[in-house]
Structures are given as C-alpha cells and as structure tokens.
Amino acid sequence: MKLQKLISKLEKHHKKKLDLSLGRTFNLLKKLGNPQDKLNNIITVVGTNAKASMCFGIKSILNQGGYQTNLYTSPHLLSYTERYIFNDKEINEEDLIELLTDVEKTLGDDNATLFEILTCAFLKHAENFKDNINIIEAGLFHQFDSTNVFKENLMTLIGVIHNDHFQWLENKSIEGVIYEKTTKLLNSNIFINKQVNNEIVNKIEKSLEKNTSNKYFFGKDFSISKSKNGLIKYQDQLGGLVLPEPSILGDHQLYNISTSIAASRKIFNIKDNDIINGIQNISLKGRLEEIKNGKLKTIAGNNRLIIDGGHNISASFSIANWIKNQTQEVNLIVGMMKDKEHIEFIKSFRNIVNSITLIDIPNQEGAISKEDLESKINELNLNIKKSQSIESAIKSLSKKENTITVCVGSLYLAGEILKLN
C-alpha cells in the first residue's frame, strides 16, 4: 500500500497520464546528473507486440553467456518492482520506494508524467551497474517516449509492428505507427522480427532507408522453423542450430526467440550451448503462461488454465494460432479495456473456440463492461456468455474435464488473475 500511495502521489505531477514529448524527461534527467549518458551497452527494444518476449529472451541468453543485465519493462502484472531489474535481480519494494522518493524530491515542483518519472528513476539507479548490458523496452511508440534519450546504443530489436494506439496519432494508419517507432532509432544495428505480412516488412524497410545501421530482417538474414519431426531449426549467416523446445508456449515465440538469437550471435558472439540453455530458461509472465498451481488452478481441476495479456489485433492472431494447434476443447475468458479494437480482436477466435465468457476487469476504471462488450461483438454470432467474476467464470468452464480455459484481452486482467491465484 505504501508503494501504491507513492505512485498515486507521483501521478499528480502532471495532469495527463500520457503526453508525448521529451522536454520534461530531459529536464529531470539533467537534475539527476544525466545518468543516460553514463550507461554503456544499451539495447533498445521497440514494437507493438513481442517486446517483452524479446527482452526476456535476450536477457536469458546473455545470462547464460556470462553477461549481467539491467532490464526496464512496462507495464507490470503484480507490482511496479517487476519493471526494475538490476544485476539480474528484481528490485525490492523498500528500495524502489526510496528510489522514487529521492527522484521526486529532485523533480521538485516541475511537471513529469508517471512513466517519465519511472523511466528516469530506472536510469539513475542503473548507474550503480552501468557496465551491465542495459535492455530498455520502449513504452508508447518510441519517438517521444521517455526511453528515447540515448546518444548511442549497441542495437535495436524491432518486434511485431501492427495497428494499435491510433488515438495518439495524427496519421492513424500502420504507416503512422511505423514512423513513430522507427524514425528516431539510433544508427547501430537493427534486428527486425517476423511481421504479420510482407507489406509491413516493406514499409519498415522503407522507413529505415535513411538509418545507416546494419539491418537484419527475419526471413532474409535469419530464420527459424519447426520440422515435421518436431525439431526446431534456426539459421543465420553464422550457420544453423537445432534447438530444443523453449520454456514459453506458442509458435509465435519462436520468431521472437530467433530475433534474440540473431542479435546475441551477431553482436555478442554467444556460444551455441549458451543459446540452447538460454531459450530453455526464459521466464516470462502473462504470455501464454500456464497456471499450474494455486487457488484458481484448484477451481480449474484437471483442465488447463492459460493466461495471456494480449489485447490488440496482432496479439489475437498469435493466441489464435496457438489455439488452433490444441487437441482439447478451448474456451475463452475475455476482459478488455475501453480503448481497444474489440471486434477485430474477438474476430480472430471465430470457429476455433467453444465459447467466450465476458467479465469485467476488477479494479480498472478504464475497462469496458461485459454488457457493453457483448453489445459490440454480438454481430460476430459467437457462443457468448457472461460471468460476475474471474472465479465464477473458471468454475463454470471447468464442469467438463480435459478442456483448456484461456484468459485474454488485457495485461490488467492477467495481473488480476495472478493476484487472485
């Protein structure tokens, strides 16, 4: 509660939750002694989807290769401490409270959004481990995001870029999204993940024409595939690898992992055995994460219970592709925020799931009600149900045996499920 009270206090330093500009960030960083200029070995991670997967993928591989890392991600599922990893350890709550309190005192009466304060606090504390590899996940877009403050970096990883957050753009199109995410990338090395289609790949390539980085595209410079015998084969200019099943679910994760492998081989010369061990030790919350014990798993019984915080169209494609490969009956539990593409998201699950149970996301004012969500997606002619709570939804869907319940639609929902469990 003490940390949450502090967060609420920090939110009052700016009247807007989001305000896309960098002036306030650089002002606070200057007051903090410009820590961003003292950090070495920066890896920038941008994209609509796959950012967290690539962050934790390359972190795991680098750790196996003997490197120590600092990692900044957002949002979190259970606690703000998840966003702050220093020297490969999540910060404890007491230290985060002290750090944020000191940064707020330094800010004084100046304006800054919560995310700007959180980012600057990470960069300041990272000074204590400045020679570690610093993996920095961008927040909204990149051009005016408070993580875009470095003069140089080792490389940028570009995840899946797709339609999302149009409300913040003048150019409300995929071209507008690509521009915001790529126009201010540093000149170094850029690794581009597999995209939804070749048209988007071509648009990314065109957007990066003036960037003088070495560029490595999935499908052209590196690739990954699963053979009929179940083996996973990775290939790049340095040669091929036969890989074991990774520790995270979903074939789309193979593409994310391949981007992390390409970067770790090309820039860090990581050995093959360290890559193999690395992909088997990736720890990633809320992305096709199976809940194997706890209160909610007890309710689910011998049915599988999976959570995924995916909330946009490209995420729905990935989740749907995973569902198509399952042999058991699959039922969805869905809760979403108001500002999402509800119809397009749900449309991905037509004809591949048995039912969709709508719920309200607890403790989220910005969530769409199950009644409003139902009225929006009625046109899809799906088997729609409603439930009063997460527990009641899981209980209702667990009357059958040997089924799969997948909870999707929001990272906030995934976080609430983990809290309940």
C-alpha positions in Angstrom: 0.0 0.0 0.0 2.9 2.3 0.7 4.2 2.0 -2.8 0.8 2.5 -4.3 0.3 5.6 -2.3 3.6 6.9 -3.6 2.6 6.1 -7.2 -0.7 8.0 -6.7 1.3 11.0 -5.5 3.7 10.8 -8.5 0.7 10.8 -10.8 -0.2 14.3 -9.6 3.0 15.8 -11.1 1.3 16.0 -14.5 -2.4 16.4 -15.4 -2.1 13.9 -18.3 -1.3 10.2 -18.0 0.4 10.4 -21.4 1.9 13.5 -23.0 4.2 12.6 -25.9 7.2 14.9 -25.7 10.7 14.6 -24.3 11.3 18.0 -22.7 10.1 17.0 -19.2 12.2 13.8 -19.3 15.4 15.6 -20.3 14.7 18.3 -17.6 14.5 15.6 -14.9 17.5 13.7 -16.2 19.6 16.9 -16.1 18.6 17.4 -12.5 19.7 13.8 -11.9 23.1 14.3 -13.5 22.2 12.9 -16.9 22.6 9.2 -16.0 21.6 8.1 -19.5 24.9 9.4 -20.8 26.8 7.3 -18.2 25.3 4.0 -19.1 27.0 1.6 -21.5 25.8 -1.3 -23.6 22.3 -0.2 -24.4 19.8 -2.5 -26.2 16.7 -0.7 -27.3 13.5 -2.7 -27.8 10.5 -1.3 -29.7 7.4 -2.6 -31.4 3.6 -3.2 -30.9 4.0 -6.8 -29.8 6.8 -9.2 -28.8 8.8 -6.6 -26.9 8.7 -8.3 -23.6 9.4 -11.7 -25.2 12.5 -10.4 -26.9 13.7 -8.6 -23.8 13.5 -11.7 -21.6 14.7 -13.9 -24.4 17.9 -12.0 -25.0 18.4 -11.5 -21.2 18.2 -15.2 -20.7 20.7 -15.9 -23.5 23.1 -13.2 -22.3 22.9 -14.5 -18.7 23.9 -18.0 -19.9 26.8 -16.4 -21.8 28.1 -14.9 -18.6 26.8 -11.3 -19.0 24.9 -9.4 -16.3 22.0 -7.3 -17.2 19.7 -4.4 -16.2 16.2 -4.6 -17.6 13.4 -2.0 -17.8 10.0 -3.1 -19.0 6.4 -2.0 -18.8 3.7 -2.5 -17.8 3.8 -4.8 -14.8 1.3 -7.5 -13.8 1.5 -7.6 -10.0 3.9 -4.9 -8.8 5.9 -1.9 -10.1 9.0 -3.7 -8.8 8.7 -6.0 -11.9 9.7 -3.1 -14.1 13.1 -2.8 -12.4 15.7 -5.5 -12.8 19.3 -4.6 -11.8 22.2 -7.0 -11.9 19.6 -9.7 -12.9 17.5 -9.2 -9.7 14.1 -7.6 -9.3 14.3 -4.5 -7.0 12.6 -5.0 -3.6 9.7 -2.7 -2.7 11.6 -0.8 0.0 14.4 0.1 -2.3 12.0 1.2 -5.0 10.1 3.4 -2.6 13.4 5.0 -1.6 14.5 5.5 -5.2 11.2 7.0 -6.3 11.0 9.3 -3.3 14.5 10.6 -4.0 13.7 11.2 -7.6 10.5 13.0 -6.7 12.5 15.3 -4.4 14.9 16.0 -7.2 12.0 16.8 -9.6 10.6 19.3 -7.1 7.6 21.3 -8.5 8.4 20.5 -12.1 6.0 18.6 -14.3 6.5 15.0 -15.4 4.2 12.1 -16.2 4.4 9.0 -14.0 6.1 7.0 -16.8 8.7 9.7 -17.3 9.5 9.6 -13.5 9.6 5.8 -13.5 12.0 5.8 -16.5 14.3 8.4 -15.1 14.4 6.6 -11.8 15.5 3.4 -13.6 18.2 5.2 -15.5 19.5 6.8 -12.3 19.7 3.6 -10.4 21.3 1.7 -13.3 24.3 4.0 -12.8 25.2 1.6 -10.0 25.6 -1.2 -12.5 26.4 0.9 -15.6 28.7 -1.7 -17.2 26.0 -4.3 -17.3 24.0 -4.8 -20.5 21.1 -2.4 -20.3 17.9 -3.7 -22.0 15.4 -0.9 -22.4 11.8 -1.6 -23.6 10.1 1.4 -25.1 6.7 2.4 -23.8 4.3 4.1 -26.2 5.8 4.2 -29.8 9.4 5.4 -29.4 10.0 8.9 -31.0 8.7 10.8 -28.0 8.9 8.1 -25.4 11.0 8.8 -22.3 13.2 5.8 -23.1 14.4 7.6 -26.3 17.2 9.5 -24.5 20.4 7.8 -25.5 23.1 9.1 -27.8 24.2 5.7 -28.9 23.4 2.0 -28.4 24.6 -1.4 -29.3 21.5 -2.3 -31.2 17.7 -2.1 -31.5 15.3 -5.0 -31.6 12.1 -4.3 -33.5 9.2 -6.6 -32.6 5.9 -7.0 -34.4 4.5 -3.7 -35.6 0.8 -3.5 -36.1 -2.3 -1.3 -35.7 -2.6 0.0 -32.1 -2.9 3.2 -30.2 -4.3 5.2 -33.1 -5.8 7.7 -30.7 -2.4 9.1 -30.1 -1.5 9.6 -33.8 -2.3 12.3 -36.4 -1.6 9.7 -39.1 -3.9 6.9 -37.9 -2.5 4.2 -40.0 0.1 1.4 -40.0 2.4 3.9 -41.7 1.9 6.3 -38.8 2.7 3.6 -36.3 5.8 2.5 -38.1 7.0 6.1 -38.4 6.7 6.7 -34.7 8.5 3.5 -33.8 11.4 3.8 -36.3 12.1 7.4 -37.2 14.4 8.2 -34.3 16.2 4.9 -34.0 19.9 5.2 -33.4 22.4 4.2 -36.1 24.0 1.0 -34.9 22.5 -2.5 -35.5 18.8 -3.2 -36.0 17.2 -6.7 -35.9 13.7 -6.9 -37.3 11.3 -9.6 -36.1 8.9 -11.5 -38.3 5.9 -9.3 -39.2 2.2 -10.1 -39.8 2.7 -9.7 -43.6 5.3 -8.7 -46.2 3.6 -5.4 -46.8 4.5 -4.3 -43.3 8.1 -5.6 -43.7 8.5 -3.5 -46.9 7.1 -0.4 -45.1 9.5 -0.9 -42.2 12.4 -1.3 -44.7 11.4 1.9 -46.4 11.1 3.8 -43.1 14.6 2.8 -42.2 16.2 3.7 -45.6 18.0 6.8 -44.1 19.1 4.9 -41.0 22.7 3.8 -41.5 22.5 0.8 -39.1 23.4 -2.7 -40.1 19.9 -4.2 -40.6 19.0 -7.8 -40.2 15.5 -9.0 -41.3 13.7 -12.2 -40.3 13.4 -14.3 -43.3 16.3 -12.7 -45.2 19.1 -12.7 -42.7 17.9 -15.2 -40.1 15.1 -17.7 -39.8 13.5 -20.3 -37.6 11.2 -23.2 -38.4 9.7 -26.3 -36.8 10.2 -29.5 -38.8 7.7 -32.4 -39.1 9.7 -34.4 -36.6 9.3 -31.6 -34.0 12.8 -30.3 -34.2 13.3 -26.5 -34.2 15.9 -25.3 -36.8 17.5 -21.9 -36.6 19.6 -20.4 -39.4 21.6 -17.3 -40.0 24.8 -16.2 -41.7 26.9 -17.8 -38.9 25.3 -21.2 -39.5 22.5 -23.4 -38.3 21.3 -24.6 -34.9 19.0 -27.4 -33.9 17.1 -26.2 -30.8 15.1 -27.8 -28.0 11.5 -26.6 -27.2 11.7 -23.2 -25.5 10.3 -22.7 -22.0 7.5 -20.5 -23.3 4.4 -21.5 -25.2 3.3 -20.5 -28.8 4.9 -20.9 -32.2 5.0 -17.1 -32.4 7.5 -17.1 -29.6 9.9 -19.0 -31.9 10.1 -15.9 -34.1 10.7 -13.7 -31.1 13.4 -16.1 -29.8 15.0 -16.2 -33.2 15.4 -12.4 -33.2 17.1 -12.6 -29.8 19.3 -15.4 -31.0 20.4 -13.4 -34.1 21.3 -10.4 -32.0 23.2 -12.4 -29.4 25.2 -14.3 -32.0 26.0 -11.3 -34.2 26.8 -8.7 -31.5 27.9 -10.8 -28.5 29.2 -14.0 -30.2 27.3 -16.1 -27.7 28.2 -19.8 -27.9 25.7 -22.3 -29.2 25.3 -24.2 -25.9 24.6 -21.0 -24.1 21.9 -20.1 -26.6 20.3 -23.6 -26.1 20.4 -23.2 -22.4 19.1 -19.7 -22.6 15.9 -20.4 -24.5 15.1 -23.2 -22.1 15.3 -20.8 -19.1 13.2 -17.8 -20.3 10.9 -16.6 -17.6 8.0 -14.6 -19.0 4.8 -13.8 -17.1 1.4 -13.3 -18.6 2.2 -14.5 -22.2 0.5 -17.9 -22.8 1.5 -18.6 -19.2 0.1 -21.8 -17.8 -1.1 -21.6 -14.2 -0.1 -25.0 -12.7 -1.0 -24.5 -9.0 -2.8 -22.1 -6.7 -6.4 -21.2 -5.8 -7.6 -20.8 -9.4 -5.9 -23.9 -10.6 -7.7 -25.8 -7.9 -11.0 -24.5 -9.3 -10.0 -25.5 -12.8 -9.2 -29.0 -11.7 -7.7 -31.2 -14.4 -8.4 -28.6 -17.0 -5.6 -26.4 -18.3 -5.7 -22.7 -17.3 -3.7 -20.3 -19.5 -3.4 -16.5 -19.3 -2.2 -14.1 -22.0 -2.2 -10.3 -21.6 -2.6 -9.9 -25.4 -5.0 -7.0 -26.2 -4.5 -6.0 -29.8 -5.1 -7.5 -33.2 -1.7 -8.9 -33.8 -1.7 -10.5 -30.3 -5.0 -12.1 -31.1 -3.5 -13.7 -34.3 -0.7 -15.3 -32.2 -3.1 -16.6 -29.5 -5.5 -17.9 -32.1 -2.7 -19.7 -33.9 -1.7 -21.4 -30.7 -5.3 -22.4 -30.0 -5.6 -24.0 -33.5 -2.8 -26.4 -32.6 -4.5 -27.7 -29.5 -6.4 -31.0 -29.5 -8.6 -30.2 -26.5 -11.8 -28.0 -26.4 -10.8 -24.4 -25.8 -13.0 -21.8 -24.0 -12.0 -18.1 -23.6 -12.5 -15.7 -20.7 -12.2 -12.2 -22.0 -11.9 -8.8 -20.3 -10.7 -5.7 -22.2 -10.1 -2.0 -21.8 -12.4 0.5 -23.5 -9.8 1.8 -26.0 -9.1 -1.4 -27.8 -10.2 -2.8 -31.2 -12.8 -5.2 -29.5 -14.5 -6.6 -32.7 -11.2 -7.2 -34.6 -9.6 -8.8 -31.5 -12.5 -11.2 -30.9 -13.0 -12.0 -34.6 -9.7 -13.9 -34.5 -11.3 -16.6 -32.4 -14.3 -17.4 -34.5 -14.8 -21.1 -35.3 -11.8 -22.1 -33.1 -13.1 -21.8 -29.6 -16.2 -23.5 -28.0 -17.3 -20.4 -26.1 -16.4 -16.9 -25.0 -17.2 -15.8 -21.4 -17.1 -12.0 -20.9 -16.1 -10.5 -17.5 -15.4 -7.1 -16.0 -11.8 -6.5 -15.2 -11.7 -5.8 -11.5 -10.2 -2.5 -10.2 -9.9 -0.9 -13.6 -12.0 2.2 -14.4 -10.8 2.2 -18.0 -12.2 -1.3 -18.6 -15.2 -1.9 -20.9 -18.2 -3.6 -19.1 -19.1 -7.1 -20.1 -22.5 -5.8 -21.2 -21.0 -3.1 -23.5 -18.5 -5.6 -24.9 -21.3 -8.1 -25.6 -23.3 -5.5 -27.5 -20.3 -4.6 -29.6 -19.4 -8.2 -30.6 -22.9 -9.6 -31.0 -22.6 -9.2 -34.7 -20.0 -11.9 -34.8 -22.6 -14.6 -33.8 -20.4 -16.4 -31.3 -21.3 -18.5 -28.3 -21.2 -15.6 -25.8 -21.6 -16.0 -22.0 -21.2 -13.5 -19.1 -19.9 -14.1 -15.6 -19.8 -12.0 -12.5 -16.2 -12.8 -11.6 -13.0 -14.5 -12.6 -13.6 -17.3 -10.2 -17.1 -18.0 -11.3 -16.1 -17.9 -14.9 -13.3 -20.5 -14.4 -15.7 -22.7 -12.2 -18.4 -22.7 -14.9 -15.9 -23.6 -17.6 -14.4 -26.4 -15.5 -17.5 -28.6 -15.3 -16.2 -30.5 -18.2 -12.9 -32.3 -17.9 -9.8 -32.1 -20.1 -10.5 -28.7 -21.6 -8.4 -25.6 -21.9 -9.5 -22.2 -20.5 -7.6 -19.3 -21.9 -7.9 -15.8 -20.3 -7.2 -13.0 -22.7 -7.8 -9.3 -23.6 -5.7 -7.3 -21.2 -2.5 -7.3 -19.2 -4.6 -5.8 -16.4 -6.8 -8.9 -16.5 -3.7 -11.2 -16.4 -2.5 -9.3 -13.4 -5.7 -9.6 -11.5 -5.8 -13.4 -12.2 -2.3 -13.8 -10.9 -3.2 -11.8 -7.7 -6.3 -14.0 -7.2 -4.3 -17.1 -7.6 
